């Protein structure tokens, strides 16, 4: 069985601001890294995953329950802010900085 890699922000598309890591993937990565056999997203799994997410460069995460069972469905991982291009316009004596969105 091939090893599971911890997800990284670099693997996301630039337009993605957040991605979902499913419970199955979280448990597979956790079990592989720790040698344990967790079957649910427990407090200790959440603590470990959140710590690893920070180490791998994620801006943060939020664990979600599954709507019917209430068990952990996964974790939304937030991509850290990317480089922002700034345009500078001076209007009279007011300096206005506007982030460029890339959309016209």
N, CA, C and O of each residue as an XYZ file, in Angstrom:
416
protein
N       0.864     -1.188      0.000
C       0.000      0.000      0.000
C       0.897      1.233      0.000
O       1.790      1.354      0.838
N       0.660      2.142     -0.934
C       1.501      3.344     -0.995
C       1.255      4.253      0.206
O       0.171      4.271      0.788
N       2.290      5.002      0.556
C       2.182      5.918      1.679
C       1.334      7.127      1.349
O       1.248      7.550      0.196
N       0.717      7.671      2.366
C      -0.074      8.884      2.205
C       0.791     10.077      2.575
O       1.517     10.041      3.568
N       0.714     11.126      1.780
C       1.450     12.352      2.083
C       0.503     13.346      2.733
O      -0.679     13.422      2.396
N       1.050     14.106      3.672
C       0.251     15.162      4.297
C       0.012     16.235      3.240
O       0.953     16.630      2.551
N      -1.218     16.717      3.093
C      -1.474     17.746      2.076
C      -0.712     19.035      2.373
O      -0.468     19.371      3.532
N      -0.341     19.748      1.321
C       0.377     21.018      1.472
C      -0.328     22.107      0.674
O      -0.991     21.816     -0.322
N      -0.190     23.357      1.103
C      -0.797     24.457      0.337
C      -0.249     24.537     -1.086
O      -0.948     24.985     -1.995
N       0.998     24.106     -1.285
C       1.608     24.170     -2.616
C       0.878     23.274     -3.615
O       0.970     23.491     -4.823
N       0.152     22.269     -3.118
C      -0.565     21.362     -4.013
C      -1.923     21.927     -4.438
O      -2.635     21.303     -5.224
N      -2.281     23.097     -3.925
C      -3.567     23.721     -4.258
C      -3.428     24.642     -5.459
O      -2.351     25.162     -5.750
N      -4.541     24.827     -6.143
C      -4.581     25.810     -7.221
C      -4.584     27.194     -6.604
O      -5.095     27.387     -5.500
N      -4.017     28.160     -7.312
C      -3.928     29.521     -6.770
C      -5.288     30.103     -6.430
O      -5.400     30.894     -5.494
N      -6.332     29.727     -7.175
C      -7.658     30.297     -6.914
C      -8.340     29.691     -5.686
O      -9.290     30.268     -5.156
N      -7.858     28.530     -5.233
C      -8.449     27.888     -4.055
C      -8.024     28.614     -2.791
O      -6.835     28.836     -2.565
N      -8.983     28.979     -1.980
C      -8.664     29.639     -0.713
C      -8.756     28.672      0.449
O      -8.205     28.905      1.525
N      -9.473     27.567      0.204
C      -9.616     26.528      1.217
C      -9.881     25.207      0.504
O     -10.431     25.181     -0.597
N      -9.482     24.115      1.145
C      -9.723     22.780      0.601
C     -10.189     21.875      1.732
O      -9.954     22.161      2.906
N     -10.852     20.779      1.367
C     -11.339     19.824      2.361
C     -10.443     18.597      2.369
O     -10.188     17.993      1.327
N      -9.976     18.242      3.532
C      -9.263     16.983      3.730
C     -10.266     16.068      4.431
O     -10.668     16.331      5.564
N     -10.665     14.994      3.751
C     -11.712     14.124      4.281
C     -11.244     13.350      5.510
O     -10.048     13.210      5.765
N     -12.218     12.858      6.255
C     -11.918     12.066      7.450
C     -11.091     10.840      7.084
O     -10.165     10.483      7.812
N     -11.410     10.191      5.970
C     -10.657      9.002      5.561
C      -9.183      9.328      5.357
O      -8.312      8.572      5.786
N      -8.905     10.446      4.705
C      -7.510     10.824      4.463
C      -6.821     11.224      5.770
O      -5.673     10.847      6.006
N      -7.515     11.982      6.614
C      -6.941     12.376      7.905
C      -6.546     11.140      8.693
O      -5.439     11.067      9.227
N      -7.448     10.165      8.768
C      -7.174      8.952      9.531
C      -6.043      8.132      8.911
O      -5.220      7.568      9.631
N      -6.000      8.065      7.586
C      -4.929      7.317      6.920
C      -3.566      7.945      7.207
O      -2.600      7.241      7.502
N      -3.498      9.268      7.119
C      -2.232      9.971      7.377
C      -1.854      9.842      8.850
O      -0.692      9.594      9.175
N      -2.817     10.008      9.730
C      -2.577      9.899     11.173
C      -2.080      8.495     11.536
O      -1.068      8.346     12.222
N      -2.789      7.487     11.078
C      -2.426      6.111     11.410
C      -1.044      5.763     10.862
O      -0.256      5.095     11.531
N      -0.755      6.212      9.657
C       0.548      5.955      9.050
C       1.667      6.635      9.837
O       2.713      6.034     10.084
N       1.445      7.884     10.229
C       2.492      8.658     10.912
C       2.701      8.211     12.355
O       3.824      8.245     12.858
N       1.633      7.795     13.018
C       1.735      7.476     14.447
C       1.823      5.980     14.737
O       2.198      5.582     15.840
N       1.479      5.153     13.754
C       1.455      3.711     13.992
C       0.230      3.256     14.761
O       0.148      2.097     15.169
N      -0.719      4.152     14.963
C      -1.957      3.817     15.681
C      -3.024      3.395     14.678
O      -2.805      3.451     13.468
N      -4.168      2.976     15.182
C      -5.272      2.538     14.325
C      -6.558      3.299     14.669
O      -7.586      2.689     14.963
N      -6.493      4.621     14.629
C      -7.681      5.426     14.919
C      -8.737      5.176     13.849
O      -8.415      5.027     12.670
N      -9.992      5.130     14.266
C     -11.096      4.901     13.332
C     -12.053      6.087     13.260
O     -12.934      6.141     12.402
N     -11.865      7.034     14.175
C     -12.702      8.237     14.188
C     -11.828      9.448     14.455
O     -10.705      9.326     14.943
N     -12.358     10.616     14.130
C     -11.650     11.873     14.366
C     -11.864     12.257     15.831
O     -12.849     12.911     16.174
N     -10.939     11.848     16.679
C     -11.013     12.125     18.113
C     -10.255     13.416     18.428
O      -9.639     14.017     17.548
N     -10.310     13.829     19.687
C      -9.579     15.034     20.100
C      -8.083     14.899     19.839
O      -7.440     15.846     19.387
N      -7.528     13.718     20.124
C      -6.087     13.533     19.910
C      -5.742     13.560     18.420
O      -4.682     14.064     18.049
N      -6.604     13.034     17.569
C      -6.383     13.092     16.115
C      -6.453     14.545     15.657
O      -5.612     14.990     14.876
N      -7.445     15.284     16.135
C      -7.583     16.705     15.765
C      -6.357     17.498     16.188
O      -5.841     18.308     15.419
N      -5.894     17.266     17.405
C      -4.730     17.993     17.916
C      -3.507     17.696     17.050
O      -2.779     18.611     16.666
N      -3.285     16.433     16.746
C      -2.146     16.042     15.913
C      -2.262     16.656     14.515
O      -1.299     17.225     14.000
N      -3.442     16.539     13.906
C      -3.632     17.032     12.543
C      -3.451     18.547     12.472
O      -2.818     19.051     11.544
N      -3.993     19.267     13.430
C      -3.853     20.729     13.455
C      -2.389     21.129     13.590
O      -1.938     22.071     12.938
N      -1.653     20.421     14.429
C      -0.232     20.704     14.602
C       0.538     20.436     13.309
O       1.382     21.237     12.906
N       0.245     19.319     12.670
C       0.912     18.976     11.406
C       0.540     19.967     10.301
O       1.381     20.319      9.473
N      -0.710     20.415     10.285
C      -1.149     21.380      9.272
C      -0.332     22.666      9.388
O       0.099     23.225      8.380
N      -0.124     23.129     10.608
C       0.681     24.341     10.817
C       2.118     24.116     10.346
O       2.706     24.994      9.714
N       2.687     22.943     10.651
C       4.050     22.622     10.227
C       4.181     22.582      8.705
O       5.237     22.902      8.158
N       3.105     22.188      8.027
C       3.128     22.068      6.566
C       2.729     23.360      5.855
O       2.614     23.381      4.629
N       2.516     24.439      6.616
C       2.303     25.744      6.004
C       0.873     26.196      5.805
O       0.637     27.206      5.142
N      -0.091     25.474      6.360
C      -1.482     25.905      6.238
C      -1.745     27.092      7.163
O      -1.150     27.190      8.236
N      -2.629     27.984      6.749
C      -2.969     29.159      7.549
C      -3.844     28.776      8.740
O      -3.892     29.504      9.732
N      -4.526     27.655      8.653
C      -5.405     27.196      9.724
C      -6.344     26.146      9.195
O      -6.283     25.774      8.023
N      -7.209     25.672     10.055
C      -8.157     24.653      9.643
C      -9.385     24.668     10.528
O      -9.389     25.261     11.607
N     -10.438     23.998     10.048
C     -11.676     23.903     10.822
C     -12.268     22.514     10.591
O     -12.546     22.135      9.453
N     -12.460     21.757     11.670
C     -13.025     20.418     11.564
C     -14.541     20.523     11.442
O     -15.182     21.321     12.127
N     -15.101     19.700     10.554
C     -16.538     19.720     10.301
C     -17.176     18.392     10.684
O     -16.608     17.332     10.424
N     -18.372     18.444     11.310
C     -19.097     17.207     11.579
C     -19.931     16.804     10.352
O     -20.356     17.655      9.571
N     -20.151     15.520     10.205
C     -21.042     15.032      9.161
C     -22.470     15.335      9.601
O     -22.809     15.161     10.771
N     -23.301     15.784      8.676
C     -24.617     16.311      9.014
C     -25.523     15.302      9.717
O     -26.245     15.681     10.639
N     -25.510     14.056      9.321
C     -26.429     13.088      9.902
C     -25.883     12.433     11.164
O     -26.576     12.364     12.179
N     -24.644     11.954     11.107
C     -24.095     11.211     12.243
C     -23.466     12.099     13.309
O     -23.417     11.734     14.483
N     -22.983     13.276     12.888
C     -22.283     14.154     13.818
C     -20.821     13.777     14.004
O     -20.085     14.474     14.702
N     -20.389     12.663     13.375
C     -18.981     12.255     13.443
C     -18.154     13.173     12.550
O     -18.695     13.852     11.678
N     -16.859     13.193     12.768
C     -15.977     14.053     11.983
C     -16.006     13.712     10.501
O     -15.739     12.574     10.114
N     -16.329     14.692      9.680
C     -16.376     14.501      8.222
C     -15.045     14.855      7.577
O     -14.727     14.380      6.487
N     -14.268     15.695      8.259
C     -12.985     16.120      7.712
C     -12.606     17.480      8.247
O     -13.182     17.977      9.216
N     -11.621     18.071      7.591
C     -11.119     19.363      8.034
C     -10.935     20.277      6.825
O     -10.299     19.898      5.841
N     -11.488     21.464      6.908
C     -11.254     22.471      5.885
C      -9.930     23.135      6.220
O      -9.751     23.666      7.316
N      -8.999     23.103      5.268
C      -7.695     23.723      5.452
C      -7.655     25.020      4.673
O      -8.042     25.064      3.506
N      -7.186     26.077      5.319
C      -7.149     27.396      4.697
C      -5.769     27.687      4.135
O      -4.759     27.586      4.830
N      -5.752     28.052      2.851
C      -4.505     28.362      2.159
C      -3.995     29.709      2.665
O      -4.777     30.653      2.782
N      -2.704     29.817      2.966
C      -2.177     31.105      3.429
C      -2.270     32.150      2.320
O      -2.276     31.804      1.139
N      -2.342     33.421      2.697
C      -2.441     34.483      1.689
C      -1.260     34.417      0.722
O      -0.119     34.182      1.119
N      -1.561     34.629     -0.535
C      -0.532     34.660     -1.566
C      -0.019     36.081     -1.721
O      -0.554     37.014     -1.123
N       1.008     36.235     -2.515
C       1.544     37.575     -2.783
C       0.454     38.428     -3.403
O      -0.270     37.975     -4.290
N       0.338     39.641     -2.943
C      -0.669     40.569     -3.456
C       0.037     41.707     -4.176
O       0.952     42.334     -3.640
N      -0.406     41.959     -5.398
C       0.128     43.094     -6.142
C      -0.660     44.338     -5.764
O      -1.887     44.300     -5.675
N       0.035     45.418     -5.547
C      -0.588     46.665     -5.107
C      -0.376     47.733     -6.169
O       0.723     47.907     -6.695
N      -1.454     48.440     -6.467
C      -1.308     49.615     -7.326
C      -1.399     50.848     -6.429
O      -2.185     50.880     -5.482
N      -0.605     51.841     -6.730
C      -0.569     53.046     -5.906
C      -1.056     54.223     -6.740
O      -0.562     54.475     -7.839
N      -2.038     54.939     -6.192
C      -2.572     56.140     -6.832
C      -2.554     57.263     -5.811
O      -2.993     57.079     -4.675
N      -2.057     58.407     -6.202
C      -2.072     59.564     -5.312
C      -3.155     60.501     -5.822
O      -3.102     60.967     -6.961
N      -4.143     60.776     -4.968
C      -5.240     61.663     -5.317
C      -5.172     62.856     -4.374
O      -5.454     62.733     -3.182
N      -4.800     64.004     -4.914
C      -4.588     65.211     -4.122
C      -3.569     64.918     -3.020
O      -2.380     64.776     -3.308
N      -4.008     64.827     -1.778
C      -3.067     64.548     -0.691
C      -3.366     63.202     -0.031
O      -2.841     62.897      1.040
N      -4.207     62.406     -0.676
C      -4.572     61.107     -0.109
C      -3.908     59.992     -0.908
O      -4.021     59.951     -2.133
N      -3.232     59.105     -0.232
C      -2.613     57.957     -0.866
C      -3.592     56.793     -0.774
O      -4.030     56.430      0.318
N      -3.936     56.210     -1.915
C      -4.888     55.105     -1.951
C      -4.160     53.859     -2.439
O      -3.606     53.851     -3.538
N      -4.159     52.796     -1.616
C      -3.565     51.516     -1.996
C      -4.685     50.534     -2.273
O      -5.574     50.346     -1.443
N      -4.644     49.911     -3.436
C      -5.672     48.961     -3.814
C      -5.022     47.648     -4.221
O      -4.085     47.635     -5.019
N      -5.522     46.540     -3.670
C      -5.003     45.232     -4.060
C      -5.550     44.897     -5.436
O      -6.727     45.121     -5.717
N      -4.701     44.364     -6.284
C      -5.127     43.939     -7.610
C      -5.690     42.536     -7.503
O      -5.074     41.663     -6.892
N      -6.857     42.311     -8.093
C      -7.500     41.010     -8.003
C      -7.189     40.131     -9.203
O      -7.472     38.933     -9.177
N      -6.616     40.697    -10.245
C      -6.346     39.936    -11.453
C      -7.534     39.885    -12.373
O      -7.439     39.359    -13.482
N      -8.671     40.430    -11.928
C      -9.876     40.485    -12.754
C     -10.028     41.898    -13.290
O      -9.701     42.874    -12.616
N     -10.521     41.986    -14.491
C     -10.720     43.319    -15.075
C     -12.181     43.583    -15.307
O     -12.545     44.654    -15.792
